[in-house]
């Protein structure tokens, strides 16, 4: 499972997923400030207004930590 909890008072969004973490949590920040999230790149590509770019530091962390 995965989801988002929005705290309108604090203007915060908290993303969460199952502790086993079989599926990834991908996050994409649109240039206009909108934030999209999903468990597959295909799902994000449908909604993105431009092609997603990988953050090299994030990719290195995933490869180093294994998750």
Secondary structure, 3 states (H helix, E strand, C coil): CEEEEEECCCCEEEEEECCCCCCCCEEEECCCCCEEEECCHHHHHHHCCCCCCCCHHHHHHHHHHCC
